[in-house]
C-alpha cells in the first residue's frame, strides 16, 4: 500500500490536523533549555516497587490519597492521569459529541485544547481574550450555543497572568447546566492562592487540571490530575485507559507527594520566584525590550523589537526560548522559562551582547 492510500484511510479531521508543536518536537541543539516551562534540574528518586510482572492499579491508592490531602479535597474528587494533557483529552472525549458539540478557548492560550478537540472531531470555537488577556465574557456568552466544554488556563500559558476570579464566577454562572468549565492550573503552585479547588462545592460543572510537570520537577514522569466532583470523575473513569499510569510512575508520584516531597516542591517554587524577580528586572533594563509582562508562573513573556533575529541568534548559541510571535496578539513576543540562576544570567548576558550589536548596525 502506498503512503498516499494509507493517508486516504485516515479520518478526514486527522488528515487536516496540524500536530501540537511541542518544545521537544521543535528540536534545537541547546545547552540552555528555557522553552518548555520545566524545572531546570533533575530531582533524584529511587524505585521502591518491584512488581512489574503485575498490572498497576488503575487509580493508585497512595497517589490519590496524597493528592487529595494536598489539594484539600476528597479522594473521590481526584483522578490521576498521564499528565494534564490526558486530562484535557478525557474531558473532551467524555463530554463532546464529535461532529456536533464544540469546545471554547480564549487565545492566546495553551495549544493542546484545540489539538485534542480537532483530533476527536470536535469544533474548537475561539473567542479571543481582551487586550489585557482577561476573558471577553459578552463574546463568550454570545457564542456559547453548542459548546460543551470551556477551557480557561489560569495562570495562562503563555501570557502568565491569573484570570480574574470574578470573571471566572460569571463564566461558571453563565455555563451552569450547559457546559463544563475546565480551569487548567498547570502552574498553580507558583501562585497557590489563586486555585479554584474550593469552588468545587458550589459548581458541579467545574473541572480543575493539575500536573507534576512544573513545580514538582517531574515533566518526564508524565503524571497529572483531574479534580472535579464525583459525578464528573465517574464519567471520566469510564473513558480512561485501564492502566493509565505505569507502576514506576505511581511509585515516584507517591514519593513526590509525601510531606518531604511537598516541602521540597515549595522550596523550588521560592527559588524560581527569586530567579524570576532577577530576570524580570534585567529584562526591563534591556534596550530593545518593549514590555515584560507580569507573571504568576515559572516563565515570563516579553516583547522586543527584533524578536525573530534575537530568537534565532540565541538558538544558534544554544539558548532555546519559545517563540510566541505567531500567536494571536503576541507579535514580537518571546517566552522564557525561569531556569537556574546561572542560566538566567547567561540569557541576560547574551541578550545584552545582541542588543549592543543590533544598535551598532
Ligand atoms: N496545561 C498547560 C497550560 C501547560 O502549559 C502544560 C504543559 N506544557 C500542560 C497543560 C500539560 O502538562 P502535562 O505535562 O502534565 O501533560
Boltz pocket constraint, residues with backbone or C-beta under 6 A from the ligand:
constraints:
  - pocket:
      binder: B
      contacts: [[A, 36], [A, 37], [A, 82], [A, 83], [A, 84], [A, 85], [A, 86], [A, 110], [A, 153], [A, 155], [A, 157], [A, 184], [A, 186], [A, 210], [A, 211], [A, 212], [A, 213], [A, 219], [A, 222], [A, 223], [A, 224]]
      max_distance: 6.0
